[in-house]
Amino acid sequence: MKKLLLSLLFIGNFCNAQIAIGKTNVVSVSSTIEFGGATATNSTNDTETANFRGIILPGVTNSPTFPVVNPSTNNPQNGTFLYDRELMKVRMFENGKWIDMTDTGTNTGLVPTAGTEIGSGVIIGSATSTAVGVFILESSNKALNLPHIKDPANKVKSPYQGMMCYDTLSNAIAVFDGINWSYWK
């Protein structure tokens, strides 16, 4: 499975493709990536999904600063999401500042980082990007559809710090800080 995902990400670096993960095809023309297990809304006829997997955000030593002396190495872009290991919070960068998306969580259970990052990340949706990151979605007319999980606080048995999904029960973005789920509408 990991080899398949890495292959898809590698291929996406060279083309303006749409990617379906956990399902056979992309349904929306406005998506760069779609995940399987989608449910529509929290309605009485909502289809229960068996999905319990979300996106795990990168865990960084501390949030990059802005403005920076060398933008090519440490330039947060609007819409950047990460898990800050020092603050133990999921954070989003917007208009020159970091916004905490969770309260202080815990680093218990985090996999230690080792080695040095190589390469400039994977870009999907464009041949190039001015953004710096591990995984960059670059498009003027497509968006990321987060994995849909109905009630992640009860369905995800072992969430990892920095996990993110769309909760169809509360119709909100759900992020996990290592202790609690936080919800953003």
C-alpha positions as CSV (number, residue, x, y, z in Angstrom):
1,M,0.0,0.0,0.0
2,K,2.8,2.4,0.9
3,K,4.6,1.7,-2.4
4,L,1.3,2.4,-4.3
5,L,0.8,5.7,-2.5
6,L,4.4,6.7,-3.1
7,S,4.1,5.8,-6.7
8,L,1.0,7.9,-7.1
9,L,2.6,10.8,-5.4
10,F,5.7,10.5,-7.6
11,I,3.6,10.3,-10.8
12,G,1.5,13.3,-9.6
13,N,4.7,15.3,-9.5
14,F,5.0,15.2,-13.2
15,C,1.4,15.7,-14.3
16,N,-1.7,17.7,-13.6
17,A,-3.7,14.7,-12.5
18,Q,-6.5,14.0,-10.1
19,I,-5.9,11.2,-7.6
20,A,-8.4,8.8,-5.9
21,I,-7.1,7.1,-2.7
22,G,-9.2,4.3,-1.3
23,K,-11.6,4.2,-4.2
24,T,-11.4,3.7,-7.9
25,N,-12.2,7.1,-9.4
26,V,-12.4,10.8,-8.6
27,V,-16.0,12.0,-8.6
28,S,-15.6,15.8,-8.4
29,V,-13.9,17.8,-11.2
30,S,-12.9,20.3,-8.5
31,S,-10.7,17.9,-6.5
32,T,-7.0,17.2,-6.8
33,I,-7.2,14.3,-4.3
34,E,-10.3,12.4,-3.1
35,F,-10.4,9.7,-0.4
36,G,-12.7,6.7,-0.2
37,G,-15.4,6.4,2.5
38,A,-17.1,9.7,1.8
39,T,-20.5,10.4,3.3
40,A,-22.6,13.4,2.4
41,T,-23.9,15.1,5.6
42,N,-25.2,14.2,9.0
43,S,-28.7,13.3,7.8
44,T,-30.9,10.4,8.7
45,N,-30.2,8.7,5.4
46,D,-26.4,9.3,5.5
47,T,-24.4,6.3,4.5
48,E,-22.2,5.0,7.3
49,T,-18.6,4.8,6.1
50,A,-16.1,2.2,7.2
51,N,-13.3,4.7,6.8
52,F,-11.3,5.5,9.9
53,R,-8.2,6.9,8.3
54,G,-7.3,10.6,8.0
55,I,-4.4,12.6,6.9
56,I,-1.4,12.7,9.2
57,L,0.2,16.2,9.1
58,P,3.9,16.7,9.2
59,G,5.3,16.9,12.8
60,V,7.9,19.7,12.8
61,T,10.3,20.6,15.6
62,N,8.7,24.1,15.7
63,S,6.6,26.2,13.4
64,P,8.6,28.1,10.7
65,T,8.8,31.8,11.3
66,F,7.6,34.6,9.1
67,P,9.0,36.7,7.6
68,V,12.1,34.7,7.0
69,V,15.6,35.6,5.9
70,N,15.8,32.8,3.3
71,P,12.3,32.2,1.8
72,S,13.4,29.2,-0.3
73,T,14.1,27.2,2.8
74,N,11.5,28.2,5.4
75,N,8.6,30.2,3.9
76,P,5.2,29.2,5.3
77,Q,2.4,29.7,2.8
78,N,-1.3,30.5,3.6
79,G,-3.1,27.2,4.1
80,T,0.0,25.4,5.5
81,F,-1.0,22.8,8.1
82,L,1.4,21.1,10.6
83,Y,1.8,19.5,14.0
84,D,4.2,21.6,16.1
85,R,6.1,19.1,18.3
86,E,7.3,21.9,20.6
87,L,3.9,23.4,21.3
88,M,2.1,20.1,20.9
89,K,-0.6,21.7,18.7
90,V,-2.0,21.4,15.2
91,R,-1.5,24.8,13.5
92,M,-2.5,26.5,10.3
93,F,-0.6,29.4,8.7
94,E,-2.8,32.3,7.5
95,N,-2.0,35.9,6.6
96,G,1.5,36.1,8.2
97,K,0.7,34.2,11.4
98,W,0.1,30.8,12.8
99,I,-3.4,29.9,14.1
100,D,-3.7,27.2,16.7
101,M,-6.3,24.7,15.7
102,T,-6.0,22.6,18.9
103,D,-5.2,23.1,22.5
104,T,-1.9,21.7,23.9
105,G,-1.9,18.0,23.3
106,T,0.8,15.5,23.9
107,N,3.9,14.0,22.2
108,T,3.4,10.6,23.8
109,G,3.4,8.0,21.1
110,L,5.1,10.3,18.5
111,V,7.5,8.5,16.2
112,P,10.9,10.2,16.7
113,T,12.3,11.9,13.7
114,A,15.7,10.8,12.5
115,G,17.8,11.8,9.5
116,T,17.7,14.7,7.3
117,E,14.9,15.6,4.8
118,I,16.0,15.4,1.2
119,G,14.4,16.7,-1.9
120,S,11.9,19.5,-2.3
121,G,8.6,17.6,-1.7
122,V,5.9,16.3,-4.0
123,I,3.8,18.7,-6.1
124,I,0.5,17.6,-7.4
125,G,-1.6,19.7,-9.8
126,S,1.2,21.7,-11.3
127,A,4.7,21.1,-12.7
128,T,6.1,23.7,-10.2
129,S,5.2,25.7,-7.1
130,T,6.7,28.5,-5.1
131,A,5.4,26.9,-1.9
132,V,7.8,24.9,0.2
133,G,6.6,21.7,1.8
134,V,6.7,17.9,1.9
135,F,3.4,17.6,0.0
136,I,2.1,20.5,-2.1
137,L,-1.3,20.7,-3.9
138,E,-1.0,23.5,-6.4
139,S,-4.1,24.3,-8.5
140,S,-6.0,27.4,-9.6
141,N,-9.3,25.5,-9.9
142,K,-9.1,22.3,-7.7
143,A,-9.1,21.6,-4.0
144,L,-8.2,18.9,-1.5
145,N,-11.2,16.9,-0.2
146,L,-10.3,15.6,3.2
147,P,-11.0,12.0,4.1
148,H,-14.6,11.8,5.4
149,I,-15.1,10.0,8.8
150,K,-18.4,9.9,10.5
151,D,-17.6,10.6,14.2
152,P,-13.8,10.2,14.3
153,A,-13.6,10.7,18.1
154,N,-15.4,7.3,18.4
155,K,-14.5,5.6,15.1
156,V,-10.7,6.1,15.0
157,K,-9.3,3.7,17.6
158,S,-5.7,5.0,17.7
159,P,-5.5,8.5,16.3
160,Y,-2.0,10.0,15.8
161,Q,-1.0,13.5,16.7
162,G,-1.7,15.8,13.7
163,M,-4.4,13.6,12.2
164,M,-7.0,15.6,10.1
165,C,-10.3,14.6,8.5
166,Y,-13.8,15.9,7.8
167,D,-16.3,14.8,10.4
168,T,-19.6,14.2,8.7
169,L,-21.4,13.9,12.1
170,S,-20.6,17.5,13.1
171,N,-20.0,18.7,9.5
172,A,-16.6,20.2,10.6
173,I,-12.9,19.7,10.1
174,A,-11.6,17.5,12.9
175,V,-7.9,17.6,14.1
176,F,-6.3,15.5,16.8
177,D,-3.6,16.9,19.1
178,G,-2.6,13.7,20.8
179,I,-5.2,14.1,23.6
180,N,-8.4,15.6,22.1
181,W,-10.2,16.1,18.9
182,S,-10.9,19.8,17.9
183,Y,-13.5,20.8,15.4
184,W,-13.5,23.7,13.0
185,K,-16.5,24.9,11.0
